[in-house]
Each structure stands twice: as C-alpha cells, then as structure tokens.
Amino acid sequence: MLNGKRIIIAGAGPGTGSATAYLALVNGASVAIIARNEARLNALKAELSRYGRIEAIKGDLSTAKGAVFGFYDCL
C-alpha cells in the first residue's frame, strides 16, 4: 500500500511515533524519523532498520529552519 512512498514522522519518540514508523516501514514506505533527542532517534533507527529504509534526522519542526527538508509524500 505504501510501496515507494517517502514519509516523514515528526516526534518519533517512544509510543505513537515509533509505532507509526514501524507500520509505514512494514508496508513498504521509506521513512525519515525526526526528533530533538538524538540518542532516542538513533536507538529507534537501529531498532527499525531491519524493516526497511529509515533515516534519522535530529531536528525541531517548531522552527522554520527545522522544517526545511526534501520532498516527501506524507508528513
């Protein structure tokens, strides 16, 4: 269903963000996870990388500078 789609998941900490990333990956999407906590971000990337292509980006989407990324299909 999500094959070939690129999805950004903001607030990719424990809970809803990590579950959403997992579901997107197992359904064929490439995922970029974004959060302010780099340690949690890297741990989540390591945990989910076996399910598909995942990129971890340390960032804060509450600022204009933090919200500038490449093209994605879904946020």
DSSP file (Angstrom, degrees, kcal/mol; ACC not computed):
  #  RESIDUE AA STRUCTURE BP1 BP2  ACC     N-H-->O    O-->H-N    N-H-->O    O-->H-N    TCO  KAPPA ALPHA  PHI   PSI    X-CA   Y-CA   Z-CA
    1    1 A M              0   0    0      0, 0.0    27,-0.1     0, 0.0    26,-0.1   0.000 360.0 360.0 360.0 -37.3    0.0    0.0    0.0
    2    2 A L    >   +     0   0    0     25,-1.7     3,-2.4    22,-0.1    28,-0.2   0.241 360.0 146.8-107.3  12.2    2.9    2.4    0.8
    3    3 A N  T 3  S+     0   0    0      1,-0.3    26,-0.2    24,-0.2    25,-0.1  -0.239  75.0   7.0 -53.3 128.6    5.4    1.0   -1.6
    4    4 A G  T 3  S+     0   0    0     24,-1.3    -1,-0.3     1,-0.3     2,-0.2   0.386  98.4 128.3  81.9  -4.5    7.6    3.7   -3.0
    5    5 A K    <   -     0   0    0     -3,-2.4    25,-2.9    23,-0.1     2,-0.5  -0.565  50.2-144.2 -84.8 150.1    6.2    6.4   -0.7
    6    6 A R  E     -a   30   0A   0     23,-0.2    67,-2.3    -2,-0.2    68,-1.4  -0.972  21.6-173.6-115.7 124.6    8.5    8.6    1.4
    7    7 A I  E     -ab  31  74A   0     23,-2.7    25,-2.8    -2,-0.5     2,-0.5  -0.956  17.3-150.7-126.6 134.9    7.1    9.6    4.8
    8    8 A I  E     -a   32   0A   0     66,-2.6     2,-0.6    -2,-0.4    25,-0.2  -0.888  10.0-163.2 -99.2 132.0    8.4   11.9    7.5
    9    9 A I  E     -a   33   0A   0     23,-3.1    25,-2.7    -2,-0.5     3,-0.4  -0.937   8.8-160.4-117.4 108.2    7.4   11.1   11.0
   10   10 A A  E    S+a   34   0A   0     -2,-0.6    25,-0.2    65,-0.4     3,-0.1  -0.589  73.6  26.5 -86.9 148.2    7.9   14.0   13.4
   11   11 A G  S    S+     0   0    0     23,-1.2     2,-2.2    -2,-0.2     6,-0.4   0.923  75.1 178.9  68.4  44.2    8.1   13.4   17.1
   12   12 A A        +     0   0    0     22,-2.2    -1,-0.2    -3,-0.4    32,-0.1  -0.310  30.8 123.5 -82.6  57.9    9.5   10.0   16.5
   13   13 A G  S   >S-     0   0    0     -2,-2.2     5,-1.2     1,-0.3    21,-0.0  -0.160  73.0 -46.8 -95.9-163.1   10.0    9.1   20.2
   14   14 A P  T   5S+     0   0    0      0, 0.0     2,-0.5     0, 0.0     3,-0.4  -0.350 110.4  21.1 -65.9 149.7    8.5    6.1   22.1
   15   15 A G  T  >5S+     0   0    0      1,-0.2     4,-2.2    -3,-0.1     5,-0.2  -0.815 125.1   8.6 101.1-131.8    4.8    5.5   21.5
   16   16 A T  H  >5S+     0   0    0     -2,-0.5     4,-2.6     1,-0.2    -1,-0.2   0.868 126.9  53.7 -60.2 -42.4    2.8    6.7   18.6
   17   17 A G  H  >5S+     0   0    0     -3,-0.4     4,-2.1    -6,-0.4    -1,-0.2   0.921 112.6  42.4 -61.3 -46.0    5.8    8.0   16.6
   18   18 A S  H  ><S+     0   0    0     -5,-1.2     4,-2.3     2,-0.2    -1,-0.2   0.877 114.7  51.0 -70.5 -36.2    7.7    4.7   16.7
   19   19 A A  H  X S+     0   0    0     -4,-2.2     4,-2.4     2,-0.2    -2,-0.2   0.899 110.7  49.0 -65.8 -40.3    4.6    2.6   16.0
   20   20 A T  H  X S+     0   0    0     -4,-2.6     4,-2.4    -5,-0.2    -2,-0.2   0.908 110.7  50.6 -65.3 -42.5    3.8    4.8   13.0
   21   21 A A  H  X S+     0   0    0     -4,-2.1     4,-2.4    -5,-0.2    -2,-0.2   0.924 110.8  49.5 -60.5 -45.1    7.3    4.4   11.7
   22   22 A Y  H  X S+     0   0    0     -4,-2.3     4,-2.6     1,-0.2     5,-0.2   0.941 111.8  47.6 -59.3 -49.6    7.1    0.6   12.1
   23   23 A L  H  X S+     0   0    0     -4,-2.4     4,-0.9     1,-0.2    -1,-0.2   0.883 112.1  49.7 -62.7 -39.0    3.8    0.4   10.3
   24   24 A A  H  <>S+     0   0    0     -4,-2.4     5,-2.5     2,-0.2     3,-0.3   0.923 112.2  48.3 -64.9 -43.6    5.0    2.6    7.4
   25   25 A L  H ><5S+     0   0    0     -4,-2.4     3,-1.9     1,-0.2    -2,-0.2   0.931 110.0  49.3 -63.6 -47.3    8.2    0.5    7.0
   26   26 A V  H 3<5S+     0   0    0     -4,-2.6    -1,-0.2     1,-0.3    -2,-0.2   0.684 108.7  56.2 -69.7 -14.8    6.5   -2.9    7.0
   27   27 A N  T 3<5S-     0   0    0     -4,-0.9   -25,-1.7    -3,-0.3    -1,-0.3   0.220 127.4 -95.6-100.3  14.1    4.0   -1.5    4.4
   28   28 A G  T < 5S+     0   0    0     -3,-1.9   -24,-1.3     1,-0.3    -3,-0.2   0.438  77.3 134.1  98.5   0.7    6.8   -0.6    2.0
   29   29 A A      < -     0   0    0     -5,-2.5     2,-0.5   -26,-0.2    -1,-0.3  -0.460  54.3-126.8 -82.7 155.4    7.5    3.1    2.7
   30   30 A S  E     -a    6   0A   0    -25,-2.9   -23,-2.7   -28,-0.2     2,-0.4  -0.876  36.6-153.8 -92.8 135.5   10.9    4.8    3.1
   31   31 A V  E     -ac   7  54A   0     22,-2.5    24,-2.5    -2,-0.5     2,-0.5  -0.913  22.6-165.1-123.3 138.0   10.8    6.7    6.4
   32   32 A A  E     -ac   8  55A   0    -25,-2.8   -23,-3.1    -2,-0.4     2,-0.4  -0.986  17.3-158.7-113.3 120.4   12.5    9.7    7.9
   33   33 A I  E     -ac   9  56A   0     22,-3.1    24,-2.8    -2,-0.5     2,-0.4  -0.832   7.9-166.6-100.1 138.5   12.1   10.0   11.6
   34   34 A I  E     +ac  10  57A   0    -25,-2.7   -22,-2.2    -2,-0.4   -23,-1.2  -0.982  20.2 139.6-129.2 133.5   12.6   13.4   13.2
   35   35 A A  E     - c   0  58A   0     22,-1.4    24,-2.1    -2,-0.4    25,-0.0  -0.972  51.8-121.3-160.5 166.7   13.0   14.3   16.9
   36   36 A R  S    S+     0   0    0     -2,-0.3     2,-0.9    22,-0.2    24,-0.1   0.763  93.5  79.2 -84.5 -26.6   15.0   16.6   19.1
   37   37 A N     >  -     0   0    0      1,-0.2     4,-2.1    22,-0.1     5,-0.1  -0.729  60.7-170.6 -89.8 104.2   16.6   13.7   21.2
   38   38 A E  H  > S+     0   0    0     -2,-0.9     4,-2.6     1,-0.2     5,-0.2   0.848  81.9  55.2 -65.0 -36.9   19.4   12.3   19.1
   39   39 A A  H  > S+     0   0    0      2,-0.2     4,-2.0     1,-0.2    -1,-0.2   0.936 111.8  43.0 -63.6 -46.6   20.1    9.3   21.4
   40   40 A R  H  > S+     0   0    0      2,-0.2     4,-2.6     1,-0.2     5,-0.2   0.893 112.8  54.8 -64.5 -39.2   16.4    8.1   21.2
   41   41 A L  H  X S+     0   0    0     -4,-2.1     4,-2.4     1,-0.2    -2,-0.2   0.935 110.1  44.5 -59.5 -49.3   16.4    8.8   17.4
   42   42 A N  H  X S+     0   0    0     -4,-2.6     4,-2.3     2,-0.2    -1,-0.2   0.864 112.5  52.3 -66.3 -36.4   19.5    6.7   16.8
   43   43 A A  H  X S+     0   0    0     -4,-2.0     4,-2.1    -5,-0.2    -1,-0.2   0.913 111.1  47.2 -65.0 -42.5   18.1    3.9   19.0
   44   44 A L  H  X S+     0   0    0     -4,-2.6     4,-2.4     2,-0.2    -2,-0.2   0.907 110.9  51.7 -66.1 -41.4   14.8    3.8   17.1
   45   45 A K  H  X S+     0   0    0     -4,-2.4     4,-1.8     1,-0.2    -2,-0.2   0.928 110.8  48.1 -59.8 -45.0   16.6    3.8   13.8
   46   46 A A  H  < S+     0   0    0     -4,-2.3     4,-0.3     1,-0.2    -1,-0.2   0.894 113.2  48.6 -62.4 -40.0   18.7    0.9   14.9
   47   47 A E  H  < S+     0   0    0     -4,-2.1     3,-0.3     1,-0.2    -1,-0.2   0.873 120.5  34.5 -67.3 -38.7   15.6   -1.0   16.1
   48   48 A L  H >< S+     0   0    0     -4,-2.4     3,-2.3     1,-0.2     4,-0.4   0.563  89.0  92.6 -97.6  -9.7   13.6   -0.4   13.0
   49   49 A S  G >< S+     0   0    0     -4,-1.8     3,-0.9     1,-0.3    -1,-0.2   0.747  76.9  66.4 -61.7 -23.2   16.2   -0.5   10.2
   50   50 A R  G 3  S+     0   0    0     -4,-0.3    -1,-0.3    -3,-0.3    -2,-0.1   0.676  97.6  56.3 -70.2 -14.5   15.6   -4.3    9.7
   51   51 A Y  G <  S-     0   0    0     -3,-2.3     2,-0.3     1,-0.2   -23,-0.2   0.574 122.0 -59.1 -94.4 -10.5   12.1   -3.5    8.4
   52   52 A G  S <  S-     0   0    0     -3,-0.9     2,-0.5    -4,-0.4    -1,-0.2  -0.983  81.0 -25.6 160.0-169.3   13.1   -1.1    5.6
   53   53 A R        +     0   0    0     -2,-0.3   -22,-2.5   -24,-0.2     2,-0.4  -0.620  61.2 170.0 -79.3 119.1   14.9    2.1    4.6
   54   54 A I  E     -c   31   0A   0     -2,-0.5     2,-0.4   -24,-0.2   -22,-0.2  -0.994  17.2-166.3-135.6 138.4   14.9    4.6    7.5
   55   55 A E  E     -c   32   0A   0    -24,-2.5   -22,-3.1    -2,-0.4     2,-0.5  -0.967  11.5-146.7-123.7 138.2   16.7    7.8    8.1
   56   56 A A  E     -c   33   0A   0     -2,-0.4     2,-0.5   -24,-0.2   -22,-0.2  -0.919  15.5-176.2-108.9 129.0   17.1    9.7   11.4
   57   57 A I  E     -c   34   0A   0    -24,-2.8   -22,-1.4    -2,-0.5     2,-0.6  -0.979  20.0-142.7-127.4 119.2   17.2   13.5   11.4
   58   58 A K  E     +c   35   0A   0     -2,-0.5     2,-0.3   -24,-0.2   -22,-0.2  -0.702  50.2 128.0 -77.7 122.7   17.7   15.5   14.6
   59   59 A G        -     0   0    0    -24,-2.1     2,-0.5    -2,-0.6   -22,-0.1  -0.993  56.4-127.5-168.6 168.1   15.5   18.5   14.3
   60   60 A D    >   -     0   0    0     -2,-0.3     3,-1.3   -24,-0.1     6,-0.3  -0.946  13.2-167.1-129.5 107.0   12.8   20.7   15.7
   61   61 A L  T 3  S+     0   0    0     -2,-0.5     6,-0.1     1,-0.3    -1,-0.1   0.445  76.8  82.7 -77.7   2.0    9.9   21.3   13.5
   62   62 A S  T 3  S+     0   0    0      4,-0.1     2,-0.3     3,-0.0    -1,-0.3   0.545  87.9  63.9 -81.7  -4.2    8.6   24.2   15.6
   63   63 A T  S <> S-     0   0    0     -3,-1.3     4,-0.8     1,-0.1    -3,-0.1  -0.875  84.7-127.2-116.4 152.4   11.0   26.5   13.8
   64   64 A A  T >4 S+     0   0    0     -2,-0.3     3,-0.7     1,-0.2     4,-0.1   0.899 111.9  53.0 -62.0 -40.3   11.1   27.4   10.1
   65   65 A K  G >4 S+     0   0    0      1,-0.2     3,-1.0     2,-0.2    -1,-0.2   0.889 108.7  49.8 -62.6 -39.5   14.7   26.4    9.9
   66   66 A G  G 34 S+     0   0    0     -6,-0.3    -1,-0.2     1,-0.2    -2,-0.2   0.639 103.4  61.7 -74.5 -13.7   14.0   23.0   11.3
   67   67 A A  G << S+     0   0    0     -4,-0.8     2,-0.8    -3,-0.7    -1,-0.2   0.307  75.3 105.5 -97.6   9.2   11.1   22.4    8.9
   68   68 A V    <   +     0   0    0     -3,-1.0     2,-0.3    -4,-0.1    -4,-0.0  -0.814  42.7 139.0 -96.4 111.8   13.1   22.5    5.7
   69   69 A F        -     0   0    0     -2,-0.8     3,-0.1     1,-0.2    -2,-0.0  -0.823  51.7 -86.3-137.7 175.7   13.6   19.1    4.2
   70   70 A G        -     0   0    0     -2,-0.3     2,-0.3     1,-0.2    -1,-0.2   0.089  68.5 -55.0 -71.6-167.7   13.5   17.5    0.7
   71   71 A F        +     0   0    0      2,-0.0     2,-0.3     0, 0.0    -1,-0.2  -0.573  59.4 171.6 -78.8 130.6   10.4   16.2   -1.0
   72   72 A Y        -     0   0    0     -2,-0.3   -65,-0.2    -3,-0.1     3,-0.1  -0.949  34.9-135.7-133.5 156.8    8.3   13.6    0.9
   73   73 A D  S    S+     0   0    0    -67,-2.3     2,-0.3    -2,-0.3   -66,-0.2   0.741  86.0  15.2 -82.4 -24.5    4.9   12.2    0.1
   74   74 A C  B      b    7   0A   0    -68,-1.4   -66,-2.6     1,-0.1    -1,-0.2  -0.998 360.0 360.0-154.4 144.1    3.4   12.4    3.6
   75   75 A L              0   0    0     -2,-0.3   -65,-0.4   -68,-0.2    -1,-0.1   0.299 360.0 360.0-123.7 360.0    4.1   14.2    6.9
